[in-house]
Amino acid sequence: MHPSRRQVSGGALLKVLGAVLLLGALGMLASTENALLAYRQAEQRHGGEVIDMAHQGGPRPGLYGYMVRVAGPIDVVAPPRDDDFNQSASTPVLVRHVEMFQWREVVVAGEAHYELDWVDRPVDSSHFTQPGGHVNPRRFPIAGRQFDSGQVDVGGFKLSSALLHALPGSVQMSPDPKVLPPNLAASFSLQDGYLTTSEHPSTPRLGDLRVSWTMVPLQAVTVVARLKGDTLMPAEDAPDGKGYEVQVGDRSLVDIFPDLPVPPDGAMLRRVVAGLLAALGVLMLLWERRQHPSDLLLPVGLGALVLGAVGGVMWLGGGGRASMHWFEIALLGLLLSAWPLWRRRSHDEG
């Protein structure tokens, strides 16, 4: 019995619609993967693919060597301590500043003028135009120093020394004169946030010292760096020459790296829709050849095979793990397609 003209035209329309759906699925997949590839390639400039671990509570297995984004408050596990002055604070970095009241030379219109001021380094008065009567002490009896915390965590991840020193901000620490060692307590007194040796702090004399401390404030930060064990550190091989980023607040990757293209919204949803469209398209193309309910697996399998192969090829060279996942989908599609074909062949031979 020959098919009617209506049946022929209906079958042709189904094939056209099926081809359109299949091409649409491939186009949707290609646009999604192209956008993700551009995003991934931009990530490579800053050390590689960044896995978002914000608010996850710490490292997980399988992330060694990956760039990760973490966010949260700074947690000082082992506070730094200035043993010379017996001062300590809950901060990642504590810095001691030492200043001496010294002569400074100021040249105005070729004429040298001299004034006493607090300076944080020895001023060599032997080079003054008029050194007589303006002689400074040769050296500081106490030097400025930096004291690092023994361990600082952000979001459950330890920070390496480089990231510790990259934490932003600086605030004044109020020293506690009550805990000074006896030898220093006899010489220093508290004045306006400084420990000073001046007998009369409002009228310091040449050679007087004043000591102050600054510290990195405790605040929420976002860190992007390479994970090694449970410690975040710079990616030494990053093309940008830096390999990490630290910013105040909970910041997105696009905020941190403005050169990153905006990733496509709902990439996974777009992939699922592309898979459904591909399966429906193949089903329409093969509609006239269906013989058994199990034949419905054929369009699903062929759709997965086509999309998996295309996705795998697109990600070759752009991300080995992503390419492998796409080829796994293609293999699964091949296996799904093989079952109805094998069943049909067995039926025909029987």
N, C-alpha and C positions, 0 to 999 in steps of 0.2 A: 504494500500500500504506500503510495507516494505521499509525502507530506504536502499539506495545502500551502497556498501562497502565504496565507496569514501566519502559518507556523514557521515558514522560512523567514519571513520578515521579522517575526518576533524573535527567532533565534539569532538573526543578524544584529538586532537591536541589543539583545543581551550581551553579545560579544563586544559590541562597541562600548556599551556601558562598563563592561568588565575591564576592557582595555583602559578606559578613562580612569576608572577607580584604581587600577594597578599603577598607572603612570602618576596619578595623584599621590598615592602612597609613597612611591619612590621619590617624588618631588618633596613631599613633607619630610621624609627621612633625610634626604640630602641637605635640605636647608637647616634642619635641626643639628645634624652632625657637623656641617660646615661652621655653624656658629659656635658649637662646642669646641671644635678644633682650633678656631681662631682664639678662643678664650684660653685653651690649654697652651697654645704656642706663646701667648703673651705671658702666661704664668711661668714658662720656662726661663724668661728673662730674669725672674726674681728667685730662681732656685728650683722650680718644677711645680708639679701638680700640688695644689694645696688642699688638704683634707680638713674640713671644719670640725674641730674637736671642742668648740666652745661649750661650756656647761656640761661636759661629759665626765668630769670628776677625776681625770687623770689618763695616763697612757693605756693603750690596749694592745694585745699581741698583733703582730703583723704590720705595724706602722714604722718600724725602724728604718731610718733613712728618708722618710717622707717629710715634705713640708707640711706643717700643720698650723692652723689658726686656733689660738686659745684666747679666752677672755675671762676676766674676773678681777677681784681685788688682789692687791699685792699682799702676800702672806709671808711675814718674816719669821722663819723657824729658829734661826740662830742670830740674834741681834749683834751688831758690831760693838766694839768697846775700845775706848781710848784709855789704855792702862796707865799712861803717864798722869792723866788728870782724873782717872777713875770715873769717867763719864760714859754713859751708854744710852742708847735709844732704840726703839723698835722702828728701824728703817733699813732699807737695803744698803745704803751707803752713807757713812758719816764722815764729814770732812772738817779737819781742824784748820782754822785760819789764824796765823800769827802776824801781828803788825807791830812795828816799832815807831816811836815818835822820833823823827829824824829831820835833818835839814834837807830841803829840796832847792835846787837852783832853777829859777824861772827867768828866761831871757826875753826882755821886751824892748823892741827897737834897738837891739844891740847892747843893751845895758842889763847886767846880771842883778837879779834880786833874789833874796833868800828868805825862806819861810819854813817854819816847823809844821810837820803834818804826819799823820799816820800813813805808813807805807808798808806793804806786805813783802818787801824784799830789801836786802841791804843796799843802801845808796852809797856808792863810792865817792866820798867827798874829795878825794885826791885829784879828781878831774875837774873840780869846780874852778871857775875863773878866779875866784877869791877864796881859797880854802881856809885862810886864816880866820879863826873864830867860828868856823862852820864845819867842825870835824865830827863825823859820825862814827859810832861804834863799827868795828870791822865785820862782825857777824852777829847772827841771832843766837842767843843761848838755847832757844827752843825753836824747832822747825815745824812748819805745817805738815800735816800728814792726812792720808785718806785711809779709812777703815771700812772694809767690806764685810757684809753679813756672811756668816758661814753657809747659810742656805736660805734662798728665797724661792717661793713657789707662786705660780699664777695658774689658777684653774687645775691644781693638782700636778702641774709639771714644774720641775726644777729649772731654774735659769742658770745658764753658764755665765762666766765672768764677763764676757763681752756684752751679753744682754743685760746683765746686772748694771753695768756702767751706762747702758743706753736708756735706762729708765728716766723719763723726763721729770723736770721740776726740781726746785730747790727751795727750802724754807729754813728759817732761822731756828736753831734749837736753843732753848733756855738752859744754860748750865746750872748745875746744883753745887753751890760752893760748900755745902755741908759734907760732901763726900770726898773733898779734895784730900790727897795725902798730906800728912803733917808738914812736910818740907815746903809744899806749895801753898798750903793754907796760910802759912806765915807771910807769904809774899803777895798773894792775889786776893782781891776782893771783887764782889759783883757790882757792876755799874752799867745800867742801861743794856743788859743782855750780854755784856762782855766781862771776862775776868781780866782785871788790870792790875799792874804793879804800881800804878800811880798812887802816891800818898794822898794827893788831892785830885781825884778823877776829873774834876772840872777844869783843872789847870795842870795838865801833864807836863813832864819835863823831858828833856833830851834823854833818849835811851830807855824810856818807859815802854813796857810791853802791854799789849792787850790781846786776848785770845777769845775767839768765838768759834762756833760750830754751825755748819749747815747740814741739812739732811734731805734725802729724797723723800717726798711725802708719800704716805700710804693712800693709794687711790686705785680705782678700777682702770685697767689697761687692757689693750688688745696686743697680742704678740703673734707674729708670723715668723716661724723659724723652722730649722730642720730638727727632727726628733732623733736622738740617739740614746737608746735605753729609756730612761725616764727624764732626760735632760734636753732642754731646747738650746740650740746653738746656731751660729750663722752657717749658711750653706756656702762653703768655701769656693765651690765651683760655679756660683751664680754669675751669669754674664753681666749683671749690673754692678758687680764688684763689691756688693754689700751683703746680700744673702739673708737679710732679716729686716723686720720693721717692728717698731714699738710705738704705739700711740695711746693717748689718754682716752678712756671710755670704751664702750663696746662698739667697735667700728667694723663695717663690712669690708670685704676684700676690694670692692670697687672704690670705696672711700679711701682705703689705704694705698691702693695702686691705681691712680686715675687713668693710666694707660691701658688698663684691662678693659676689653669690650664687655658690654653688658651681656651676661649669659642669657640664653632664651628662657623665657618663663615656661614652667611646666614641661621641661624636656622629656621626662619619663611619660607623661600623659600623651605628648605628641607622638612618641614612639609607639605607645599602645594603640593609639588611633590609626597610625600608619599600618600597624600589623593587622588591625581589623579591616581596614580598607583593602589591603592587599589580599587577605583571605576572601573577602566578598568579591573582589574583582576576579580572582582565579575561579571562584565558584560560578560566576556568571559565564566565564569563558568555557568552562567544562560542564555547564548545566545539562546539555543534551546527552552527555555521556554517562550521567549518573545511573547506577544500576542497583545500588545497595546503600543502606544508611551509613555503612562504614566509609563510603566514598566521600563523606563530608570531611574526613580527615585529610583527604588529598589536597583540597584548596588551602586548608590550614597549614599543612606541611610545606606545600610549594610556596605559599606566601612567606612563611618563616625562612625557607631556604633562600629565596630571592633577597629579602631584606637583610638577612644575616650575612649573605655573601657581599652585598653592596656595602653594608656597614663595616664589615671586616676589612674590605679593601680600602675604604676611605680612611680608616684609622691606622693602616700600615705606616709606620714611621712617625705617627703622631702620638701613639700611646699603645704599647704592646699589650697591656692588660685589657684595655677596651677592645682592641682588635681580636684578642683571644676570646672574649665573651661573645662578640658578634659571630665569630666562626663556630662557637659552641651552639648558638641559636640556629645557625645554618645546618649544622650536623643533626640537631634535634628535628629540624624541618625535614631533612632527608629521610630520617628514620620514620617519621610520621607519614611521609609520602609513600614509603616503600610498602607499608602494611596493606593499604587498599590495592596497590598495584599487584602485590604478590597474591592477595586473595582473589583478585580478578583473573590472574593468570591461572591459578589453581582451578578456578571454576571453569574456565574455558577448556583446560586440558581434561577436566573430568567429564 
